[in-house]
Amino acid sequence: PPISVSLSPGFTVLKVGGTQTYTAIVTNTPDTTVTWTASGGASISTSGVFTAPGIPGMYTITVSPSADPTKAVSTTVEVTSDGILDVSGTYASASNWYISAVVYQRGNSLTIQY
């Protein structure tokens, strides 16, 4: 079987300066070492600890298995000033009913208020 790598957690929302530990699992090779990279001037340690930079925005974390860097996988981190992802708005249902909703994520918790 070909070398594969998995990365967890997936999409994450962090507060400026917050940290998140990522885990990579490499299978089908005795060499399970990886290289971590982060986009946009963000940083990630060799052990997978991402530190959110001081500028809110979207950042990409990539992990590449040393045994085959072409098998790299990535995930996205959204850094916000308060650690909350806000996708509030007015939404239409299939039956054309409209509802205003406040939807936000804090860590792994999603809250919907309408």
VOPAGU-2260 file (C-alpha; in pm, 1 decimal, decimal comma):
REM VOPAGU-2260
SITE   aa  ch    i         X         Y         Z
SITE  PRO   A    0       0,0       0,0       0,0
SITE  PRO   A    1     112,0     358,1     -60,4
SITE  ILE   A    2     233,2     585,7     214,8
SITE  SER   A    3     -43,5     793,8     367,3
SITE  VAL   A    4     -63,8    1068,4     626,2
SITE  SER   A    5    -357,0    1195,9     830,7
SITE  LEU   A    6    -376,2    1526,4    1013,5
SITE  SER   A    7    -596,9    1621,6    1305,9
SITE  PRO   A    8    -778,1    1825,7    1410,3
SITE  GLY   A    9    -925,9    1968,4    1090,8
SITE  PHE   A   10   -1044,2    2327,7    1052,2
SITE  THR   A   11    -984,4    2525,7    1371,7
SITE  VAL   A   12   -1065,6    2874,8    1498,8
SITE  LEU   A   13    -814,6    3033,4    1735,5
SITE  LYS   A   14    -778,8    3362,9    1916,5
SITE  VAL   A   15    -476,4    3577,9    1830,3
SITE  GLY   A   16    -183,9    3430,5    2027,4
SITE  GLY   A   17    -368,7    3104,1    2096,4
SITE  THR   A   18    -215,8    2761,8    2043,2
SITE  GLN   A   19    -338,4    2433,2    1900,8
SITE  THR   A   20    -154,7    2100,5    1894,1
SITE  TYR   A   21    -184,4    1905,1    1569,1
SITE  THR   A   22    -117,8    1535,4    1525,6
SITE  ALA   A   23       5,4    1361,0    1213,3
SITE  ILE   A   24      -9,0     985,4    1164,4
SITE  VAL   A   25     202,2     834,7     887,1
SITE  THR   A   26     125,0     479,5     777,5
SITE  ASN   A   27     272,5     218,4     542,1
SITE  THR   A   28     634,8     316,0     599,9
SITE  PRO   A   29     888,4     261,3     878,3
SITE  ASP   A   30     988,8     631,1     852,2
SITE  THR   A   31     711,3     819,4    1032,2
SITE  THR   A   32     895,4    1152,3    1062,8
SITE  VAL   A   33     723,4    1462,0     925,8
SITE  THR   A   34     792,8    1824,3     842,5
SITE  TRP   A   35     546,2    2090,7     957,4
SITE  THR   A   36     492,8    2425,6     781,5
SITE  ALA   A   37     253,7    2716,5     836,0
SITE  SER   A   38     161,5    2988,9     588,8
SITE  GLY   A   39     158,8    3365,5     617,7
SITE  GLY   A   40     428,6    3407,4     879,2
SITE  ALA   A   41     249,8    3187,3    1132,7
SITE  SER   A   42     459,8    2933,9    1319,7
SITE  ILE   A   43     432,2    2566,5    1401,0
SITE  SER   A   44     685,2    2369,8    1603,7
SITE  THR   A   45     848,8    2044,0    1503,5
SITE  SER   A   46     608,1    1873,4    1745,5
SITE  GLY   A   47     298,6    2021,8    1575,5
SITE  VAL   A   48     213,8    2309,3    1811,8
SITE  PHE   A   49      68,8    2598,7    1610,3
SITE  THR   A   50      82,9    2948,5    1757,5
SITE  ALA   A   51    -168,5    3194,2    1613,6
SITE  PRO   A   52       1,3    3509,2    1487,6
SITE  GLY   A   53     -97,7    3859,6    1592,1
SITE  ILE   A   54    -284,9    3926,8    1268,7
SITE  PRO   A   55    -632,7    3776,1    1220,0
SITE  GLY   A   56    -677,3    3578,6     898,6
SITE  MET   A   57    -674,6    3236,5     737,5
SITE  TYR   A   58    -361,4    3024,9     772,3
SITE  THR   A   59    -269,6    2687,5     627,1
SITE  ILE   A   60     -88,0    2415,2     817,2
SITE  THR   A   61      81,0    2149,0     606,7
SITE  VAL   A   62     243,9    1826,7     720,2
SITE  SER   A   63     471,6    1634,6     483,8
SITE  PRO   A   64     593,0    1281,1     551,6
SITE  SER   A   65     970,5    1257,3     511,6
SITE  ALA   A   66     933,9     923,7     333,5
SITE  ASP   A   67     727,1    1083,2      51,8
SITE  PRO   A   68     671,3    1461,1      65,0
SITE  THR   A   69     424,4    1437,8    -225,8
SITE  LYS   A   70     174,5    1286,6      22,3
SITE  ALA   A   71     150,9    1613,7     219,1
SITE  VAL   A   72    -186,8    1710,1     369,2
SITE  SER   A   73    -312,6    2046,1     491,7
SITE  THR   A   74    -575,6    2203,7     711,7
SITE  THR   A   75    -690,6    2558,9     771,3
SITE  VAL   A   76    -683,9    2772,9    1083,6
SITE  GLU   A   77    -886,0    3089,9    1110,6
SITE  VAL   A   78    -734,9    3335,0    1356,2
SITE  THR   A   79    -976,1    3594,0    1495,9
SITE  SER   A   80    -934,7    3866,1    1754,8
SITE  ASP   A   81   -1165,8    3684,6    1997,9
SITE  GLY   A   82   -1139,7    3318,6    1891,4
SITE  ILE   A   83   -1497,9    3316,6    1760,9
SITE  LEU   A   84   -1596,5    3236,0    1403,6
SITE  ASP   A   85   -1900,1    3448,0    1323,0
SITE  VAL   A   86   -2111,3    3350,5    1022,3
SITE  SER   A   87   -2425,9    3535,8    1125,3
SITE  GLY   A   88   -2677,7    3648,4     866,1
SITE  THR   A   89   -3019,5    3594,7     718,7
SITE  TYR   A   90   -3076,9    3254,4     566,6
SITE  ALA   A   91   -3353,9    3130,4     337,6
SITE  SER   A   92   -3494,4    2780,8     360,8
SITE  ALA   A   93   -3607,5    2572,6      64,5
SITE  SER   A   94   -3964,9    2684,9     135,5
SITE  ASN   A   95   -3858,5    3054,1     124,2
SITE  TRP   A   96   -3892,9    3111,6     497,4
SITE  TYR   A   97   -3631,8    3356,6     618,7
SITE  ILE   A   98   -3465,2    3351,6     955,6
SITE  SER   A   99   -3198,2    3568,9    1108,1
SITE  ALA   A  100   -2939,6    3369,8    1291,5
SITE  VAL   A  101   -2628,7    3432,0    1494,0
SITE  VAL   A  102   -2392,4    3141,6    1443,2
SITE  TYR   A  103   -2052,5    3130,1    1604,9
SITE  GLN   A  104   -1786,9    2882,0    1698,7
SITE  ARG   A  105   -1569,1    2895,0    2007,8
SITE  GLY   A  106   -1314,5    2613,9    2011,3
SITE  ASN   A  107   -1501,4    2294,6    1925,2
SITE  SER   A  108   -1842,7    2430,1    2025,4
SITE  LEU   A  109   -2092,7    2568,7    1772,8
SITE  THR   A  110   -2375,6    2793,0    1892,1
SITE  ILE   A  111   -2679,7    2899,8    1689,2
SITE  GLN   A  112   -2912,6    3171,4    1814,8
SITE  TYR   A  113   -3221,6    3279,5    1621,8
